[in-house]
Amino acid sequence: MTCMINKTASATRTIDAGFGLSRGAVAGSLNISQAKTQSVAVTCSSPVKKGHSLVAYPIGTRYKYKIEKHITTPLDYKAGTSGWKRAFNPAPAKVSCKVK
């Protein structure tokens, strides 16, 4: 049996912020949209055995970064660095399809 998925869905865009930065500020630094979702066009077809299904996963760019906090007074100094933060930016026309 061949299974086909052909629809438009939403993929979640994740952006970790912190150290006083907003989601929008981090998105601007990464040069990505700050919107929480991305519309994704899904088209897949594959032979599927009984009891299995075809599942589509969004493909995109993953980011790993740290945020530095700087204090500006008469003397500039780094006040701290966050732990590792992550972001995922789904591509609008890319999916990975797998039989489960």
C-alpha positions in Angstrom: 0.0 0.0 0.0 1.3 3.5 -0.8 0.6 6.3 1.7 0.7 9.9 0.7 0.7 13.1 2.8 0.0 16.3 0.9 -1.0 19.3 3.1 0.2 22.5 4.7 1.0 22.4 8.4 2.7 24.5 11.0 6.1 23.8 12.4 7.3 25.3 15.7 10.1 27.8 15.7 12.0 27.6 19.0 14.2 30.4 20.3 15.8 30.3 23.8 16.3 33.8 25.2 17.5 35.0 28.6 19.9 37.4 30.3 17.3 40.1 29.7 17.1 39.6 26.0 13.7 39.1 24.3 12.8 36.4 21.8 12.8 39.1 19.1 16.3 40.4 20.0 17.7 36.8 19.8 15.9 36.2 16.5 17.3 39.5 15.1 20.8 38.4 16.0 20.3 35.0 14.3 18.7 36.7 11.3 15.5 34.6 11.6 11.8 35.4 12.1 10.6 35.7 15.7 7.2 34.2 14.8 6.5 31.1 16.9 5.3 29.0 13.9 6.3 28.5 10.3 3.9 27.3 7.6 5.4 24.2 6.0 4.3 22.5 2.7 4.2 18.8 3.2 4.3 16.3 0.3 5.4 12.7 0.8 4.5 9.3 -0.5 5.9 5.9 0.3 5.0 2.3 0.4 3.7 1.5 3.8 3.0 -2.0 5.4 -0.1 -2.6 7.3 0.1 -1.3 10.9 2.7 1.4 10.0 2.2 5.0 9.0 4.0 7.7 7.2 5.1 10.7 9.3 6.5 14.0 8.2 9.1 16.0 10.3 10.2 19.6 9.6 13.7 20.2 8.4 15.5 23.4 9.3 18.5 25.0 10.8 19.5 24.4 14.4 21.5 27.0 16.3 23.5 26.7 19.5 24.8 29.8 21.2 25.6 31.6 24.4 24.4 35.1 25.5 26.9 37.5 27.0 25.7 40.3 29.3 27.8 43.5 29.2 27.5 46.4 31.6 28.3 49.8 30.4 29.3 52.2 33.1 32.4 54.4 33.1 34.1 51.1 32.5 32.8 48.4 30.2 32.9 44.9 31.5 31.3 41.5 30.9 28.9 40.7 33.7 28.3 37.1 32.7 27.6 34.5 30.1 24.6 32.2 29.8 24.7 28.5 29.5 24.1 27.0 26.0 20.9 28.2 24.3 19.3 26.6 21.3 17.0 27.7 18.5 15.3 25.8 15.6 14.2 27.6 12.4 12.1 25.3 10.2 12.4 25.7 6.5 9.1 26.5 4.7 9.4 23.8 2.0 11.4 21.0 3.5 10.3 17.9 5.4 11.7 14.5 6.1 9.2 11.6 5.8 9.7 8.4 7.6 7.7 5.2 7.9 6.9 4.4 11.6 
